[in-house]
């Protein structure tokens, strides 16, 4: 009897090993296989790669369109001003074609041409910088070419030698002025 018990005890580790091996083989059958997980991950990677490539292509297209827009803006920026200047040129050419101009007709033509030019400037936001005598000297808009003794306060405009111009808020040409010297 004791031999039988020893034999049963010695068989127990073998039975435990066999059960563990059977469980190990049965476990992968219940869970998705590594190959299935790998193929699912590869499919997801391919999908993300495709989405990335599409987003990159879209960004490249947006950048290219923006560069084209900037290029066109630079190329045609003066178009509006040029359209406004054509009638001024036409008026000047017509004035030169007059065979027997009188002083009055020339003066009238110059006044009309100046009105056209002024309208073209206004349309394109080209504004005169014309300080008045006594105005404070503004180095952002005025260029003092001389300082003269004056009864006015120092650093004020005494005389305007040439008016200046601004386009919108940017100075195109400063007004050329003489300024009052400090006393």
SULQUI-V856899 format. One record per helix or strand of 3 or more residues. SS is the DSSP state (hx for helix, st for strand). FROM is the first residue (numbers start at 0). TO is the last residue. Records with the same first field share a line. If there is no record, write none. Layout:
# SULQUI-V856899
SS->FROM-TO + FROM-TO
This chain:
# SULQUI-V856899
hx->1-29 + 33-75 + 78-96 + 102-122
st->125-128 + 141-147 + 155-161 + 163-166 + 169-172 + 174-179
